[in-house]
Amino acid sequence: MVWQGLLQISLILLILAVVSPFLGKYIAQVFQAKWSWLDRFASPLDQFIYALGGLRYQESMTGWHYARAVFYSNLVMGVLVYSIFLLQAILPFNPTNLSTPSWDLALHTAISFTTNTDQQHYSGETTFSYASQVLALGYLMFTAAATGIAVAIAFIRGLTGQPLGNFYRDLTLSITRILLPISVVGAIALLIAGVPETLAAPATATTLEGATQYIARGPVAHFEIIKQLGENGGGFFGINSAHPFENPNGFSDLLETVTMLIIPAALIFTYGIMAGNPKQGRLIFGMVFVLFVGLVAIAPLAISGTALESGDRPCCSSCQLKKRSV
C-alpha cells in the first residue's frame, strides 16, 4: 500500500512537471495578446461582456486604478451573491424546498467566497439550493479565481517594468481563455468518472430494514472541477472531495489533484516568459519543485511509519495477554 501511494504521488508530480510549461506558455500568450486557437470562439464572448459592462478594456490602469477596480468588482459580486442567498426560498431549482439561510451565515459565506477564502460553515446539500450552489457559489469560484490570476499577471507586469494593463480585461480573459475551457473538459472527464450532474431531487431508496433513505445529489461535476482548478474550498457536500459523489475513484482523485496544482505551477513559467527570460522561469520552477517533492515525501513516509508502529504495538491489555500466551 505504501508503494502504491508513492506511485500515485509520483504520477501526479510527473504530470505536473510535463503539463506546467505548456500551460504557462499558453497563459503568457493570452495576456500578451498573442493569437491562440481559442480566439475564434472566445473573442465574441469577450466583446459581449465588454459591451454589456460598458468597459473601456483597452485602457491601461495605474496601480491605484487597478486596485480600486479589484475592490469595486468584488464588492458588487459579493452583494449579488448575498442577495441570491437571501432570495433562495423563492428562486427555482430548489427541489428540497430549503429555506433562506440566516443573514449572518449568508453574509459570511458571500464574503468568504468572494475573497477566495471559501470557509464553509454549512453542509452544502442541506443549506443551499441548486440555484445558490450554481448561480452564487459556482459563480464566485470562477470570478474569485480569475481575480487572483489577474492580480498575479499585474504583479508580473509591474515586477518586469511593464504597464499594469486593464483589470477588467485580465479578469475576462482569465475566465474565457483559461478557467472556462479547462473546466468544460474537466467536468466532462468527471462525468465519465461517475460524478453526478443533475438538477433532479435527491434519490429515494428503501433500506434492508424497510426504512426510507434520501441520497443527496445535484449538479456536482462542473461545480467540483472549478472548485479544484481555482483552488477553492467549500464542496458541494459537507465533506468536500472525500464524498464519493465528488471523488468516486482513483482517476477522479488524480484529475482533481492535478487541476488543483496546475495553474500555480504554470504561472511560474508564465513569469519567465513575460519577463523575457524563460530560463529564469525554469530555474525557479525547478527550485520550487524540488522543495515541494521533498516536503510531499515526508507525509506518506511519516504515515506509513506510524502505521507500522501501531501494527507492532498491541492495542489493549487483552491483546497483550493473548500475545504473551502465544
C-alpha beads as a LAMMPS data file, in Angstrom:
LAMMPS data file: protein, C-alpha beads

326 atoms
325 bonds

1 atom types
1 bond types

-500.0 500.0 xlo xhi
-500.0 500.0 ylo yhi
-500.0 500.0 zlo zhi

Masses

1 110.0

Atoms # bond

1 1 1 0.000 0.000 0.000
2 1 1 2.888 2.348 0.758
3 1 1 4.444 1.819 -2.660
4 1 1 1.062 2.217 -4.328
5 1 1 0.657 5.595 -2.651
6 1 1 4.148 6.655 -3.651
7 1 1 3.412 5.600 -7.233
8 1 1 0.278 7.769 -7.273
9 1 1 2.187 10.743 -5.912
10 1 1 4.963 10.219 -8.466
11 1 1 2.410 10.121 -11.282
12 1 1 0.856 13.397 -10.128
13 1 1 4.267 15.079 -9.928
14 1 1 5.225 13.762 -13.370
15 1 1 2.033 15.105 -14.965
16 1 1 2.564 18.419 -13.207
17 1 1 6.140 18.729 -14.464
18 1 1 5.164 17.865 -18.058
19 1 1 1.998 19.955 -18.402
20 1 1 3.014 23.099 -16.475
21 1 1 5.435 24.525 -19.094
22 1 1 2.832 24.259 -21.867
23 1 1 0.064 25.819 -19.798
24 1 1 2.428 28.539 -18.580
25 1 1 3.347 29.395 -22.166
26 1 1 -0.316 29.486 -23.128
27 1 1 -1.213 31.802 -20.214
28 1 1 1.602 34.152 -21.246
29 1 1 0.258 34.212 -24.815
30 1 1 -3.217 35.064 -23.556
31 1 1 -2.084 38.078 -21.546
32 1 1 0.455 39.246 -24.113
33 1 1 -2.362 39.496 -26.681
34 1 1 -0.854 36.819 -28.898
35 1 1 -3.110 34.684 -31.066
36 1 1 -4.417 31.423 -29.641
37 1 1 -6.721 28.831 -31.150
38 1 1 -9.477 29.760 -28.682
39 1 1 -9.730 33.326 -30.016
40 1 1 -12.192 32.444 -32.752
41 1 1 -14.596 31.006 -30.178
42 1 1 -13.949 33.238 -27.149
43 1 1 -13.473 36.651 -28.770
44 1 1 -17.215 37.156 -29.482
45 1 1 -17.933 36.281 -25.847
46 1 1 -15.289 38.750 -24.674
47 1 1 -16.761 41.534 -26.770
48 1 1 -20.244 40.777 -25.467
49 1 1 -19.005 41.032 -21.866
50 1 1 -17.180 44.298 -22.544
51 1 1 -20.234 45.786 -24.253
52 1 1 -22.614 44.572 -21.541
53 1 1 -20.498 46.140 -18.816
54 1 1 -19.610 49.271 -20.792
55 1 1 -15.945 48.560 -20.113
56 1 1 -13.066 50.536 -21.598
57 1 1 -10.911 47.442 -21.580
58 1 1 -8.184 48.802 -23.859
59 1 1 -7.041 51.474 -21.399
60 1 1 -4.124 50.528 -19.149
61 1 1 -4.591 51.277 -15.454
62 1 1 -2.312 52.697 -12.815
63 1 1 -1.704 50.724 -9.635
64 1 1 -4.366 52.702 -7.749
65 1 1 -6.944 52.289 -10.518
66 1 1 -6.217 48.558 -10.769
67 1 1 -6.605 48.046 -7.012
68 1 1 -9.795 50.110 -6.989
69 1 1 -11.235 48.064 -9.848
70 1 1 -10.481 44.870 -7.930
71 1 1 -12.229 46.217 -4.822
72 1 1 -15.309 47.581 -6.600
73 1 1 -15.850 44.493 -8.733
74 1 1 -15.551 42.165 -5.745
75 1 1 -17.904 44.352 -3.732
76 1 1 -20.562 44.144 -6.451
77 1 1 -20.106 40.382 -6.802
78 1 1 -20.378 39.907 -3.038
79 1 1 -23.612 41.909 -2.823
80 1 1 -25.066 39.976 -5.784
81 1 1 -24.310 36.600 -4.213
82 1 1 -25.598 37.708 -0.807
83 1 1 -28.866 38.730 -2.472
84 1 1 -29.169 35.315 -4.126
85 1 1 -28.761 33.631 -0.747
86 1 1 -31.481 35.789 0.817
87 1 1 -33.847 35.000 -2.085
88 1 1 -33.116 31.275 -2.049
89 1 1 -36.565 30.259 -0.812
90 1 1 -38.336 31.812 -3.830
91 1 1 -35.748 31.005 -6.502
92 1 1 -36.137 27.944 -8.769
93 1 1 -34.003 24.792 -8.662
94 1 1 -34.795 24.119 -5.022
95 1 1 -36.205 20.574 -5.105
96 1 1 -35.899 20.032 -1.339
97 1 1 -37.564 23.387 -0.532
98 1 1 -34.668 24.673 1.531
99 1 1 -35.405 27.852 3.449
100 1 1 -33.346 31.039 3.355
101 1 1 -30.163 30.707 5.419
102 1 1 -29.618 33.052 8.335
103 1 1 -28.359 36.504 7.393
104 1 1 -25.040 36.062 9.187
105 1 1 -24.303 32.694 7.556
106 1 1 -25.221 34.150 4.156
107 1 1 -23.015 37.200 4.748
108 1 1 -20.078 35.135 5.996
109 1 1 -20.316 32.745 3.031
110 1 1 -20.626 35.555 0.478
111 1 1 -17.585 37.399 1.848
112 1 1 -15.571 34.217 2.256
113 1 1 -16.162 33.002 -1.295
114 1 1 -15.692 36.470 -2.797
115 1 1 -12.227 36.663 -1.265
116 1 1 -11.436 33.065 -2.356
117 1 1 -11.148 32.031 1.292
118 1 1 -14.142 29.678 0.936
119 1 1 -14.605 28.924 4.606
120 1 1 -17.570 26.592 4.860
121 1 1 -19.730 26.839 7.988
122 1 1 -22.542 24.820 6.445
123 1 1 -23.294 21.467 4.857
124 1 1 -23.955 22.211 1.200
125 1 1 -26.698 19.689 0.453
126 1 1 -28.799 20.718 3.476
127 1 1 -28.266 24.502 3.452
128 1 1 -28.043 25.829 -0.108
129 1 1 -30.280 25.001 -3.066
130 1 1 -29.027 24.111 -6.534
131 1 1 -29.568 27.737 -7.577
132 1 1 -27.458 29.034 -4.696
133 1 1 -24.737 26.463 -5.271
134 1 1 -24.506 27.122 -9.024
135 1 1 -25.520 30.775 -9.517
136 1 1 -23.840 32.086 -6.366
137 1 1 -21.045 29.821 -5.143
138 1 1 -20.102 28.432 -8.558
139 1 1 -20.094 31.952 -9.982
140 1 1 -17.724 33.178 -7.283
141 1 1 -15.464 30.187 -7.770
142 1 1 -14.839 31.444 -11.303
143 1 1 -14.603 35.151 -10.577
144 1 1 -12.538 34.881 -7.375
145 1 1 -10.025 32.575 -9.046
146 1 1 -9.944 34.823 -12.114
147 1 1 -9.317 37.827 -9.857
148 1 1 -6.333 36.023 -8.371
149 1 1 -4.917 35.261 -11.822
150 1 1 -5.457 38.840 -12.979
151 1 1 -3.677 40.265 -9.927
152 1 1 -0.828 37.783 -10.410
153 1 1 -0.421 38.912 -14.030
154 1 1 -0.482 42.576 -12.971
155 1 1 2.191 41.802 -10.368
156 1 1 4.371 40.164 -13.026
157 1 1 3.942 43.176 -15.305
158 1 1 4.841 45.584 -12.526
159 1 1 7.827 43.466 -11.488
160 1 1 9.170 43.482 -15.032
161 1 1 8.562 47.200 -15.672
162 1 1 5.571 46.794 -17.989
163 1 1 2.249 48.688 -17.885
164 1 1 -0.149 47.012 -15.454
165 1 1 -2.876 46.522 -18.050
166 1 1 -6.625 46.625 -17.505
167 1 1 -8.154 44.608 -14.669
168 1 1 -11.480 44.034 -16.390
169 1 1 -9.771 42.694 -19.496
170 1 1 -7.490 40.472 -17.414
171 1 1 -10.477 39.208 -15.414
172 1 1 -12.432 38.383 -18.560
173 1 1 -9.520 36.642 -20.268
174 1 1 -8.819 34.601 -17.131
175 1 1 -12.338 33.185 -17.316
176 1 1 -12.935 32.780 -21.055
177 1 1 -9.423 31.663 -22.037
178 1 1 -8.231 29.665 -19.021
179 1 1 -10.766 28.686 -16.351
180 1 1 -13.818 28.038 -18.506
181 1 1 -12.188 25.870 -21.223
182 1 1 -10.329 23.694 -18.712
183 1 1 -13.460 23.405 -16.564
184 1 1 -15.566 22.194 -19.501
185 1 1 -13.085 19.453 -20.336
186 1 1 -12.560 18.575 -16.674
187 1 1 -16.306 18.414 -15.938
188 1 1 -16.827 16.003 -18.838
189 1 1 -13.971 13.856 -17.512
190 1 1 -15.541 13.818 -14.047
191 1 1 -18.895 12.858 -15.541
192 1 1 -17.226 9.915 -17.239
193 1 1 -15.609 9.021 -13.909
194 1 1 -19.029 8.834 -12.256
195 1 1 -19.536 12.257 -10.662
196 1 1 -23.246 13.239 -10.922
197 1 1 -24.521 16.288 -12.806
198 1 1 -28.270 16.624 -12.417
199 1 1 -30.990 19.017 -11.292
200 1 1 -33.173 16.153 -10.069
201 1 1 -34.254 15.926 -6.450
202 1 1 -32.414 13.622 -4.032
203 1 1 -32.854 9.940 -4.850
204 1 1 -35.096 7.853 -2.604
205 1 1 -34.072 4.343 -1.596
206 1 1 -35.512 1.693 0.719
207 1 1 -33.007 0.102 3.069
208 1 1 -32.922 -3.604 4.045
209 1 1 -34.696 -2.684 7.263
210 1 1 -37.516 -1.084 5.271
211 1 1 -36.624 2.482 6.158
212 1 1 -36.563 5.290 3.599
213 1 1 -33.209 6.861 2.780
214 1 1 -32.686 10.084 0.822
215 1 1 -29.458 10.267 -1.175
216 1 1 -28.342 13.817 -1.940
217 1 1 -27.116 14.599 -5.453
218 1 1 -27.071 17.591 -7.785
219 1 1 -25.024 19.446 -10.417
220 1 1 -21.752 18.319 -8.864
221 1 1 -19.340 17.632 -11.756
222 1 1 -18.993 21.202 -13.071
223 1 1 -19.001 22.557 -9.511
224 1 1 -16.208 20.207 -8.462
225 1 1 -13.830 20.982 -11.324
226 1 1 -13.848 24.761 -10.853
227 1 1 -13.534 24.235 -7.097
228 1 1 -10.260 22.398 -7.653
229 1 1 -8.999 24.434 -10.620
230 1 1 -9.467 27.730 -8.787
231 1 1 -8.113 26.292 -5.519
232 1 1 -11.474 26.953 -3.933
233 1 1 -12.789 25.307 -0.793
234 1 1 -16.388 24.696 0.086
235 1 1 -17.528 21.496 -1.579
236 1 1 -20.991 20.621 -2.831
237 1 1 -21.343 18.195 0.076
238 1 1 -20.312 18.637 3.679
239 1 1 -17.157 16.522 3.481
240 1 1 -15.978 18.004 0.165
241 1 1 -13.782 15.799 -2.011
242 1 1 -13.925 12.938 0.497
243 1 1 -17.542 12.403 -0.601
244 1 1 -17.954 9.575 -3.171
245 1 1 -20.111 11.803 -5.387
246 1 1 -17.329 14.394 -5.596
247 1 1 -14.417 11.978 -5.804
248 1 1 -15.574 8.429 -6.590
249 1 1 -12.358 6.698 -7.680
250 1 1 -8.630 6.908 -8.284
251 1 1 -8.971 8.622 -11.660
252 1 1 -11.118 11.441 -10.265
253 1 1 -8.675 11.831 -7.374
254 1 1 -5.774 12.104 -9.814
255 1 1 -7.607 14.622 -12.001
256 1 1 -8.726 16.803 -9.102
257 1 1 -5.281 16.839 -7.500
258 1 1 -3.547 17.806 -10.745
259 1 1 -6.058 20.560 -11.543
260 1 1 -5.590 21.981 -8.049
261 1 1 -1.835 22.346 -8.625
262 1 1 -1.561 23.127 -12.317
263 1 1 -2.264 26.879 -12.514
264 1 1 0.060 27.942 -9.643
265 1 1 2.814 25.799 -11.169
266 1 1 2.195 27.126 -14.688
267 1 1 2.307 30.767 -13.552
268 1 1 5.995 30.318 -12.705
269 1 1 6.714 29.629 -16.365
270 1 1 4.391 32.490 -17.306
271 1 1 6.539 34.830 -15.242
272 1 1 9.702 33.740 -17.039
273 1 1 8.163 34.247 -20.473
274 1 1 6.599 37.629 -19.664
275 1 1 9.890 38.741 -18.104
276 1 1 11.676 37.851 -21.324
277 1 1 13.769 35.236 -19.540
278 1 1 12.233 31.739 -19.859
279 1 1 15.373 30.206 -18.369
280 1 1 14.739 32.078 -15.127
281 1 1 11.203 30.691 -15.016
282 1 1 12.507 27.148 -15.474
283 1 1 15.089 27.676 -12.750
284 1 1 12.519 28.982 -10.250
285 1 1 10.153 26.125 -11.079
286 1 1 12.948 23.603 -10.581
287 1 1 13.809 25.014 -7.163
288 1 1 10.174 25.090 -6.054
289 1 1 9.548 21.618 -7.478
290 1 1 12.488 20.087 -5.593
291 1 1 11.343 21.657 -2.319
292 1 1 7.765 20.540 -2.969
293 1 1 8.810 16.960 -3.721
294 1 1 10.881 16.827 -0.559
295 1 1 8.059 18.090 1.622
296 1 1 5.475 15.845 -0.054
297 1 1 7.696 12.811 0.525
298 1 1 7.658 13.390 4.274
299 1 1 3.890 12.887 4.617
300 1 1 3.454 9.315 3.282
301 1 1 6.673 8.168 4.937
302 1 1 5.503 9.561 8.268
303 1 1 2.064 7.986 7.884
304 1 1 3.496 4.604 6.903
305 1 1 5.904 4.718 9.827
306 1 1 3.078 5.458 12.236
307 1 1 1.001 2.645 10.756
308 1 1 3.852 0.154 11.174
309 1 1 4.410 1.193 14.779
310 1 1 0.715 0.902 15.613
311 1 1 0.645 -2.512 13.916
312 1 1 3.505 -3.783 16.073
313 1 1 2.064 -2.417 19.292
314 1 1 -0.861 -4.300 20.956
315 1 1 -3.949 -2.156 21.028
316 1 1 -5.167 -3.071 24.529
317 1 1 -4.437 -5.160 27.629
318 1 1 -6.379 -8.181 26.344
319 1 1 -4.268 -8.184 23.176
320 1 1 -1.136 -8.093 25.333
321 1 1 -2.336 -11.124 27.311
322 1 1 -3.098 -13.041 24.118
323 1 1 0.344 -12.182 22.721
324 1 1 2.016 -13.383 25.916
325 1 1 0.060 -16.611 25.965
326 1 1 1.142 -17.376 22.413

Bonds

1 1 1 2
2 1 2 3
3 1 3 4
4 1 4 5
5 1 5 6
6 1 6 7
7 1 7 8
8 1 8 9
9 1 9 10
10 1 10 11
11 1 11 12
12 1 12 13
13 1 13 14
14 1 14 15
15 1 15 16
16 1 16 17
17 1 17 18
18 1 18 19
19 1 19 20
20 1 20 21
21 1 21 22
22 1 22 23
23 1 23 24
24 1 24 25
25 1 25 26
26 1 26 27
27 1 27 28
28 1 28 29
29 1 29 30
30 1 30 31
31 1 31 32
32 1 32 33
33 1 33 34
34 1 34 35
35 1 35 36
36 1 36 37
37 1 37 38
38 1 38 39
39 1 39 40
40 1 40 41
41 1 41 42
42 1 42 43
43 1 43 44
44 1 44 45
45 1 45 46
46 1 46 47
47 1 47 48
48 1 48 49
49 1 49 50
50 1 50 51
51 1 51 52
52 1 52 53
53 1 53 54
54 1 54 55
55 1 55 56
56 1 56 57
57 1 57 58
58 1 58 59
59 1 59 60
60 1 60 61
61 1 61 62
62 1 62 63
63 1 63 64
64 1 64 65
65 1 65 66
66 1 66 67
67 1 67 68
68 1 68 69
69 1 69 70
70 1 70 71
71 1 71 72
72 1 72 73
73 1 73 74
74 1 74 75
75 1 75 76
76 1 76 77
77 1 77 78
78 1 78 79
79 1 79 80
80 1 80 81
81 1 81 82
82 1 82 83
83 1 83 84
84 1 84 85
85 1 85 86
86 1 86 87
87 1 87 88
88 1 88 89
89 1 89 90
90 1 90 91
91 1 91 92
92 1 92 93
93 1 93 94
94 1 94 95
95 1 95 96
96 1 96 97
97 1 97 98
98 1 98 99
99 1 99 100
100 1 100 101
101 1 101 102
102 1 102 103
103 1 103 104
104 1 104 105
105 1 105 106
106 1 106 107
107 1 107 108
108 1 108 109
109 1 109 110
110 1 110 111
111 1 111 112
112 1 112 113
113 1 113 114
114 1 114 115
115 1 115 116
116 1 116 117
117 1 117 118
118 1 118 119
119 1 119 120
120 1 120 121
121 1 121 122
122 1 122 123
123 1 123 124
124 1 124 125
125 1 125 126
126 1 126 127
127 1 127 128
128 1 128 129
129 1 129 130
130 1 130 131
131 1 131 132
132 1 132 133
133 1 133 134
134 1 134 135
135 1 135 136
136 1 136 137
137 1 137 138
138 1 138 139
139 1 139 140
140 1 140 141
141 1 141 142
142 1 142 143
143 1 143 144
144 1 144 145
145 1 145 146
146 1 146 147
147 1 147 148
148 1 148 149
149 1 149 150
150 1 150 151
151 1 151 152
152 1 152 153
153 1 153 154
154 1 154 155
155 1 155 156
156 1 156 157
157 1 157 158
158 1 158 159
159 1 159 160
160 1 160 161
161 1 161 162
162 1 162 163
163 1 163 164
164 1 164 165
165 1 165 166
166 1 166 167
167 1 167 168
168 1 168 169
169 1 169 170
170 1 170 171
171 1 171 172
172 1 172 173
173 1 173 174
174 1 174 175
175 1 175 176
176 1 176 177
177 1 177 178
178 1 178 179
179 1 179 180
180 1 180 181
181 1 181 182
182 1 182 183
183 1 183 184
184 1 184 185
185 1 185 186
186 1 186 187
187 1 187 188
188 1 188 189
189 1 189 190
190 1 190 191
191 1 191 192
192 1 192 193
193 1 193 194
194 1 194 195
195 1 195 196
196 1 196 197
197 1 197 198
198 1 198 199
199 1 199 200
200 1 200 201
201 1 201 202
202 1 202 203
203 1 203 204
204 1 204 205
205 1 205 206
206 1 206 207
207 1 207 208
208 1 208 209
209 1 209 210
210 1 210 211
211 1 211 212
212 1 212 213
213 1 213 214
214 1 214 215
215 1 215 216
216 1 216 217
217 1 217 218
218 1 218 219
219 1 219 220
220 1 220 221
221 1 221 222
222 1 222 223
223 1 223 224
224 1 224 225
225 1 225 226
226 1 226 227
227 1 227 228
228 1 228 229
229 1 229 230
230 1 230 231
231 1 231 232
232 1 232 233
233 1 233 234
234 1 234 235
235 1 235 236
236 1 236 237
237 1 237 238
238 1 238 239
239 1 239 240
240 1 240 241
241 1 241 242
242 1 242 243
243 1 243 244
244 1 244 245
245 1 245 246
246 1 246 247
247 1 247 248
248 1 248 249
249 1 249 250
250 1 250 251
251 1 251 252
252 1 252 253
253 1 253 254
254 1 254 255
255 1 255 256
256 1 256 257
257 1 257 258
258 1 258 259
259 1 259 260
260 1 260 261
261 1 261 262
262 1 262 263
263 1 263 264
264 1 264 265
265 1 265 266
266 1 266 267
267 1 267 268
268 1 268 269
269 1 269 270
270 1 270 271
271 1 271 272
272 1 272 273
273 1 273 274
274 1 274 275
275 1 275 276
276 1 276 277
277 1 277 278
278 1 278 279
279 1 279 280
280 1 280 281
281 1 281 282
282 1 282 283
283 1 283 284
284 1 284 285
285 1 285 286
286 1 286 287
287 1 287 288
288 1 288 289
289 1 289 290
290 1 290 291
291 1 291 292
292 1 292 293
293 1 293 294
294 1 294 295
295 1 295 296
296 1 296 297
297 1 297 298
298 1 298 299
299 1 299 300
300 1 300 301
301 1 301 302
302 1 302 303
303 1 303 304
304 1 304 305
305 1 305 306
306 1 306 307
307 1 307 308
308 1 308 309
309 1 309 310
310 1 310 311
311 1 311 312
312 1 312 313
313 1 313 314
314 1 314 315
315 1 315 316
316 1 316 317
317 1 317 318
318 1 318 319
319 1 319 320
320 1 320 321
321 1 321 322
322 1 322 323
323 1 323 324
324 1 324 325
325 1 325 326
